[in-house]
Amino acid sequence: MKRIAATLIISALTTSVFAAPKPCEELKAEIEAKIQAQNVSSYTLEVVGNEEVHDQNMVVGTCENGTRKIIYQKNDR
């Protein structure tokens, strides 16, 4: 019985660690690496507050417990 309880507690703790939100700059760097891997040369990634998002289609990430968004805009030459 103690093993089952210990297993459940450990499982709950590890789940919360994996579900922890990422800092905005870390997530932005990961997204930027994926964009650069696609050879996109001219783009803008910006971290903004939820109230500053005007077009939901531009949102490519959410960070800081859902209070901020990362928006992507491809710049035409």
C-alpha positions in Angstrom: 0.0 0.0 0.0 2.9 2.4 0.8 4.4 1.7 -2.6 1.2 2.6 -4.4 0.9 5.8 -2.5 4.5 6.7 -3.1 4.1 6.0 -6.8 1.0 8.2 -7.0 2.8 11.1 -5.3 5.8 10.8 -7.5 3.7 10.6 -10.6 1.8 13.8 -9.5 5.0 15.7 -8.9 6.6 14.7 -12.2 3.5 15.6 -14.1 3.5 19.1 -12.7 7.1 19.6 -13.6 6.5 18.6 -17.2 3.4 20.8 -17.4 5.2 23.9 -16.0 4.8 26.9 -18.4 7.9 28.0 -20.3 9.3 31.5 -20.0 8.5 33.6 -23.0 12.1 34.1 -24.2 12.7 30.4 -24.1 9.6 29.6 -26.1 10.4 32.4 -28.5 13.9 31.0 -29.1 12.5 27.5 -29.9 9.9 29.0 -32.3 12.6 31.1 -34.0 14.8 28.0 -34.5 11.9 26.2 -36.2 11.3 29.2 -38.5 14.9 29.5 -39.4 15.1 25.8 -40.2 12.4 26.5 -42.8 14.8 29.1 -44.4 12.4 32.0 -43.8 14.7 35.0 -44.1 12.5 38.0 -43.2 10.1 37.7 -40.3 9.2 39.2 -36.9 8.5 37.4 -33.7 7.1 39.5 -30.9 6.0 38.8 -27.3 2.9 40.8 -26.5 0.2 40.9 -23.8 -3.1 39.2 -24.6 -4.9 42.5 -25.0 -2.5 43.6 -27.8 -3.4 40.6 -30.1 -5.6 41.9 -32.9 -5.4 38.8 -35.2 -5.5 35.4 -33.6 -4.0 33.9 -36.8 -0.7 35.5 -36.0 -0.4 33.8 -32.6 2.3 31.0 -32.7 2.7 30.5 -28.9 1.4 31.3 -25.5 3.6 31.8 -22.4 3.6 33.0 -18.8 0.5 31.0 -17.8 -1.4 32.3 -20.8 -1.0 36.0 -20.1 1.3 36.7 -23.0 1.3 35.6 -26.7 4.1 35.3 -29.3 3.0 36.6 -32.6 4.6 35.9 -36.0 4.6 38.2 -39.0 6.4 37.4 -42.3 7.9 40.5 -43.8 7.6 40.8 -47.5 10.6 42.2 -49.4 
